[in-house]
Every structure is written in structure tokens, then in C-alpha cells.
């Protein structure tokens, strides 16, 4: 386990090359799951948990770790399974998503593997709306499932999706309907959160599930002669996505003369360890840590106002 802990702290150098490293773990069976190392703070043996009243049943308690109180979520229960038993034999993966720190209770932690986003695919069609998978891949000829953590957290934490009063300029909103915001995210929860925020700004929206799908859409429209810059006010893209990550998507946009003027905003749950230098390297205009409707609304409204001035 010591080597796994060391690797979690050291291996974050592959970002921006459409590559990632997955920490493999199991829950209550031999099925393997994966989590991006870049989101992991540390892995430790399950400490003593303090029970908290009025919490969701999937929150097994809280742990006091390095001076911080952290909720411990039973990941097996979160995806519809039974509670994990023998907690003293289990492990906690401490991670940061969407400006919050939480611990995921898992059965066992295996190892870290180096892979490519192009080898990670959306879950098979027909898994249903209740599926908690956001992607799948194959490691050593066995299926590895990547869980939609944002969906789990959205069911635990009520996220405010309303833009604060006074944030939106009513005059700008009237003209915003002439522009489109392209939303790129592999999580259906995240896509819909952003869409609802954009509806409050007044812009139209289009949605894609990963960077490849978004790039195919943009280049296809450009091939048909559409004015991409005149149509899309902003591309809001997640970073971690199957097929093609947000960094690679941004670099591809900047390398295509028909797309390169697009305003690209990276919208990431990697709030604790975000690499600003990498954002600048690939040519993104800005980044916002998930999920803050006021920040998203302000950033998009600013671009709409810029376009209005350019067109006047």
C-alpha cells in the first residue's frame, strides 16, 4: 500500500497528453473500478468513524483526518449495493470534487495504471438513467468501470443552480438568445446543471458527452460553411472525459484556423490541484471550478457583451 500512496502523490505529469492514471479499486466483489489519480489526495486504511445523525444512509460517518472532518461515503451503497462490512479491513480514498473534500469507502485498493483517454469509452447504451457509470475501459483483459461521482454527490448535496439576483444584465439577456454555448461534459448531471444556468443567462445551448464528440460537431459545422465564431459565444468543457479530454479538445480547437477564435472555458472538478500552467499551455481562455452558477453566468455574459460590441 505504501507504493500506492507514494504514486498518488507523485504521478500527475501526464495531464495534457490525453493520458491519465487510474487508481484501481474494488468494492464488494471482484469487479474493478477506477478513479483518476489527479483527484486523489491520499489513500488510507479506514479509520474509526463517528456516526452522525440525520445523514444519508450511504454516509457511514465522519473521520477526523489531518485536522479536517471528512464525510465517508460507502461507494458500494451509493451505486445500489449492500453496506461494506469489516470496516477495519477496508480503505478510504480521500478525493476532492466540486470544491468539496470527501472520503470514499471501498473494499480494497489495487494499483495505479497508466492509460489513454482514447481507450476509455462511454458506458454501453441501454444502461439506463439509473446507471452510475460515466465510462468504461479494459485493463489486463478485464472491464474497469468509472463511476459518475458527480451524480452520487448531487444526490447527497443539494446544489444551488440559481444565478444570484443582480448577476444577469437584463439588456444583455435580450440579445443572448442569438448566441450558443457548447457544453461538453461526460456527466449528465454536470451537463444539465450548466444548461440550467445558461438558460438563465438567455443563451441557446448544445451539449456533447466528450471532447471527440464536440470536436466532430464543430469541424462538421465548419465543413458545412457555418461561421463558428459567430455562432458560439463560449465552449464550456470539462477536462476529464472519455475518448478525448478537455485539454486535447482545447489544443485541437486552437490548431484549426476555423475554430481557433472560440472562447474556451474549462469547467473542472479538479479544484484542489488544478494546474493553471497547463490551462495556459493548451490555450484555454479561463477555468472555473465546478459548480458555481454565478461564475459561469458572469463569464458567459461577458463574452456575449463582447460579441454584441463587435457586431454593432
Secondary structure, DSSP 8 states (H G I E B T S, - for coil): -HHHHHHHHH----TTTTEEEEEEEESSSS-EEEEEGGGEEEEEE----B--TT--TTEEEEEEETTEEEEEEEHHHHTT------GGG-EEEEEEETTEEEEEEESEEEEEEEEEGGG-B---TTS-TT--EEEEEEETTEEEEEE-HHHHHHHHS-------TTSS-HHHHHHHTT-EEEEE-S-HHHHHHHHHHHHHHT-EEEEESSHHHHHHHHHHHHHTT--HHHHEEEEEE-SS-SSS-HHHHHHHHHHSTTTTT--EEEEES--SS--HHHHHHHT-SEEEES--HHHHHHHHHHHHHHHHHHH-
